[in-house]
Amino acid sequence: MDRRKSIKTIAAGTVSAGLLLEACKLPDKKSADEPKKDEAAASGNLDRQPEEKSRDESVMAAKFFTEHELATITILADIIIPADEVSGSASEAKVPDFIDFIVKDMPQHQVPMRGGLRWLDLQSMKRFGKNFKEADEKQQLEIVDDIAYPIVMDRKDIEKGIKPTKKLKPGMEQGVAFFSLMRNLTATGFYTSPIGFKDLGYIGNRPNQWKGVPEDVLKQYGLAYTERDREICI
């Protein structure tokens, strides 16, 4: 599936009735509460219950990753989704902040993430005598290449219905599991950000102009618009 094309199709074919109704209203004076609503919308707290806002605040205030771990996450995220001619990188989309929030909001990810980051540093120390963050780009990619592509399929095998085989070096299992989680979190954080929306070409619902039933459809049912119909309704 071409995700970008599918989202474009959905967005282009959807019209929000709410937007159309709002477009027809005449502007009136703002109430005293509107600035507060605007602030709530910008912070993502619109229509949230007090206990929900309180929990979000406590999660945001908590600290899990160390500065070293966050720096390593930033490097990995940008390796997974680097900047290109269409959009910025994962770090520019604030993916590290997203991952930091997720592991606090969903504690089941804490041990896999911290253990994976530790594994990455140990692997780098064994190979290059320095942790992953301090390794150069070529050295970092050497490790990533060993854990980013565990599944290998030959076209002939696919045609024969043979199941894919794992191409893993000894001792890479934990690294592969960690990188899969890291890749999933990075993609989720990126494609739910404004930069990610732009990268996909997603523009959301937009009002359009009703141009009437197509002529070939009207002709099929023996119908036609009158001049009055065209003036008033279309």
N, C-alpha and C positions, 0 to 999 in steps of 0.2 A: 504493500500500500504506500502511495505517495502521500505522506501526511500533510505536506504543505498544500497540495492540490485539493485534498479532501476537505480541509478546513476552509480553503478559499470558496469551494462550492457551497458548503453549508452556510458560510457567512453571506455570500452573494444571494442565496435563495431565501433568506430569512428576513422578515420585516417585523420590527417591534411595534406593536399597536400603541404601546405607551409613548414611544418617541413621536409617532404621528399625532397623537392627541396633544402632547405637549407642544408640538410645533404649531398647532392651530390656536393655542391660547395667547391672549394678549398679555404682555408683561405687566405685572402690577407691583406694588410696593413690597419689599422684603419685610418679613416679620422679624421680630427681635430674636427669634429662635434660629433663623436660617444660618447665621454665621457659625453657631454651634454645630448645626447639622453638617455644614461643609467641613468643619474640623474633624468631626466624627467619621465622615466618609473618607477623608484623606488618611486617617489613621487606621482604617479598617474596622472601626468599632461601631459602625452604624447598625442599629437594631440588635446589638448584642446584649445579653443579659448581664447584670452586675457580676454574677459569679463567673461568667465566661471572661469578662474583661479582667477580673481579679486574678484568674488563673493565668491568663496570657502575660500579665504584668509580672507575676511570680516566676514564670518560665523565663521571660526575658532577663530578669534580674539575676537569675541563677548563673553559675559559671561551671562549665564542664571541661572544655578543651583548654590546654595551655597555649601560650602564644606560639610556642614551637609547633604544636600540633596544628593550629590554625594556619600557620605559614605553610606547612606541608600540604594541608588540604587545598590551599589556594593554588599552589604549584600544580598539584594533580588535576584540579578542576580545569585549569587553563590548558593542560595537556589534552584533556578529554574534549573540551570545547574552546579552541583558541579563537582569537579575533580573526575575521576575514573581511572581504570587501562588502559583505552584506550587513554584518553586525559586530558588536563588541564581543569580548571574551566572557567566560563564565564568571570570572572575578568582577568584571565590570557590571555584570547582572546581579552582583551581590550573592552569588551562590554559596560562598563560605558562610555568610550570615544565615542563609536558609538552612544549611546543614547543621550549623550550630544550634539553631532553634529546634530542628527536627529531633536531634538526639536527646534534647532535654524534654521535648514533648512526647517522644516515643522512646523510653529508656531501653527497650530491647535492642536498639542499635548502638548503645554505648560500648558494650564489650567488643562486638565485632569491629567497630570503628577504631577504638583505641588499640585493640590488639593488632589490627591491620596496619596502623601507622607505626606501631612498635616493630612489627615484622619488616616493614619497609626500611626502617632505619638500620635494623640488624643486617638485612641483606646488603644494604649499601656499605655498611662498615666492613663486612666480610670481603666485598669485591674491591672497594676503593679506599677503605680506611677513613671514611667520613660519613656522616649521616646523609639521608636523602636530600634534605634541604640545601646542604652545602655542596653536594655533587654538581658537576656541570651538566648542561642540557643533554649532551650525548650520553653521559653515564646514567642520567635519570631515565632517558628513553630506552636504554638497554634493559633496565629492570622492568619497566612498564611493558615492553614488548614480550617479556617472558610470562606476563600474567594477564595480558589484555586479549589474547587470541587463543583461548584454550580449545576451541572446537574447529576441527578440520574436516571438510567434506570434499570428496572428489566427485566431479559431475557423473562419471560412470557409476560410482557407488550410489548416487542419488537415483539414477535411472534403474538400478537393480534393487532399490529399496533397502540398501544397507544402512544401518544406523550410523550416525556420526561417531567418530572416535576422538577421544581427548588427547591432545598433544601437550603433555605436561612434563616439564623437567622434574626430577626428584626434589621434593621439598617445596614445590611451588603451589601446593593445594591451598594453603591458607592465603597466600597472596592473590590467587585467582578469585577466591570467595570474597576477599576484601575489595578487590578492584571492581568486581561485579556490583557490589553494594554501592561503592563510591560512584561508579558510572551511572547507576540508576538514580541516585540522589542528585547528582550533578545535572542530569538531563531534566529531572522533574523541576529542580530549582530554576534552571535556565528557561525552560519553556513555559513557566508560569510567571515570568517577569516581563516587563514592557519590552526589553531588548529581545527576549525570546518570541513574543508575539510578532514583533516586526520581522524577525528572521523567518517566521512561518508565513508572513504575509497576512496574518489574521487582523481584521479591522473591526470585528464585532458587528452588531446589528446596525444597519443604516436605513433610514426611510427612503423609499423610492417613489416614483410617480406611476400611478395606474394608467396604463395606456389602452385599457379595454381588452376584451377577448380577441385573440388573433382572428384575422379575416378568414383564414382557412377553416378554423373551428366553427365560426358563425355559418359559413357556407355549408359545412357538413350537416348542420342541423336546420338549414333553411331559414336562418335568422339574419337580421341586419340591424345596425344602429340607425336611428333617425338622426336628422341634423340636430334636433333638440337634445337627444341623448348625448351627442358628442359635445355640445356646448355646455351642458349642465353637469354631466357625470364623468366625463373623461378629461 
